[in-house]
C-alpha cells in the first residue's frame, strides 16, 4: 500500500476556499441564462478589429495606452487616472492586494458578487459581510457602521449582483461622507450601462462632484459590450491609488486583441445603446410577468432578475434546467436569471409560475 505523498504547505484559508464556480454551460437546445452574458453578437467592427490583430507573436502594450487615452477623453480625466485590467474582477483583486492584508478588514454587502469573499481571502484580509435589506438592497448606514480602524477597503456593487437593485446617488454620497477619507471605496459598476433608474449612483459623476481620491469606480466590457470572452475592464480613480493597483497586476494580462475589440466597441456607441435598451425592456417586462406569477422580484437594474427562492433555490433551479433553461442558483438564497434571447422569456415565466411560492 503506497503512502500518501507529502504535499507543499498551503495557506489554510486558501485550502478552505471553494474554486470559483462559473455559470453552467448549456446544450445546443437550451438557453444559457447563468452567466449574465450578452445575447447579442459582438458590436459592428469588433470582429474585424480582432481579426486584424494578428501579431500574437508579440507582447501587447502592457499599459493599454490607446484605450486609456480613449477612456480618459470619454470621462474627462487623465489617461493616468484610468487602469485597464483583464475584467473588472482582476482590477478589484489588484486594489485589494494594494490596500489590505492580514489583520485588515474589507466591508461589503452580502449577498453580493460571489467572488468577493475569495478575493478578500487571497489578499489575507478578513471579510466583513453586511446583510442586505429586506428588499435586497445595500444597507449603506449599516455598512458605514461596520467600518472600524481595521477597515482598509469597502466594496459597493451597483446594480447589485445577483439581486439587482442599485444604490441611490444621494445615499452613496452620504455614505462616502460617513467613511474616513483614508479608506478606499470601490464602486463596482459592472452592469451600469443597463441602469434606467435616474436616481441611481453613477461613479464618475460622484467622483467629479466629491473630488475624493478614495473613490475608485470599476467598469467592464464583458457585459453590455459583449466582450466576456476577451476579458477587458477598467478602473477610474486617483493616479496614485491606481499606481498601487498597477504594481500588483500580473504583467501583460490584457491582450492586444482585447484592447482592439474594446476600442472598436467604443466606436459602435449608437448600436450599443440600442442593444442595451432592448435588454432593459426585456428585463422590465420579465420582472412584471414574474411578479404576476407570485414571485417577489426585487427591482432589477442589471441584465438579470432575482428569484428569492430561499431554501428552495436548488429545487427551483432544477425545474428550470428540466425545461432547458440554465440558471444560476445560490443555495439557501435564490436564483439569478440572465436576460437573454426574446424566445426564452415565455418559457421562463411558465416555469416560474409552476414553482412560485404558494
Secondary structure as GFF3:
##gff-version 3
##sequence-region A 1 358
A	DSSP	alpha_helix	12	15	.	.	.	ID=ss1
A	DSSP	beta_strand	31	32	.	.	.	ID=ss2
A	DSSP	alpha_helix	46	52	.	.	.	ID=ss3
A	DSSP	alpha_helix	65	75	.	.	.	ID=ss4
A	DSSP	three_ten_helix	79	81	.	.	.	ID=ss5
A	DSSP	beta_strand	82	85	.	.	.	ID=ss6
A	DSSP	alpha_helix	88	99	.	.	.	ID=ss7
A	DSSP	beta_strand	105	110	.	.	.	ID=ss8
A	DSSP	alpha_helix	115	123	.	.	.	ID=ss9
A	DSSP	beta_strand	126	131	.	.	.	ID=ss10
A	DSSP	alpha_helix	140	146	.	.	.	ID=ss11
A	DSSP	beta_strand	151	157	.	.	.	ID=ss12
A	DSSP	alpha_helix	169	178	.	.	.	ID=ss13
A	DSSP	beta_strand	184	188	.	.	.	ID=ss14
A	DSSP	three_ten_helix	192	194	.	.	.	ID=ss15
A	DSSP	alpha_helix	203	210	.	.	.	ID=ss16
A	DSSP	beta_strand	215	220	.	.	.	ID=ss17
A	DSSP	beta_strand	233	236	.	.	.	ID=ss18
A	DSSP	alpha_helix	239	248	.	.	.	ID=ss19
A	DSSP	alpha_helix	256	267	.	.	.	ID=ss20
A	DSSP	alpha_helix	269	292	.	.	.	ID=ss21
A	DSSP	beta_strand	304	307	.	.	.	ID=ss22
A	DSSP	three_ten_helix	310	312	.	.	.	ID=ss23
A	DSSP	alpha_helix	313	322	.	.	.	ID=ss24
A	DSSP	beta_strand	325	326	.	.	.	ID=ss25
A	DSSP	beta_strand	328	330	.	.	.	ID=ss26
A	DSSP	beta_strand	334	338	.	.	.	ID=ss27
A	DSSP	three_ten_helix	342	344	.	.	.	ID=ss28
A	DSSP	alpha_helix	345	354	.	.	.	ID=ss29
###
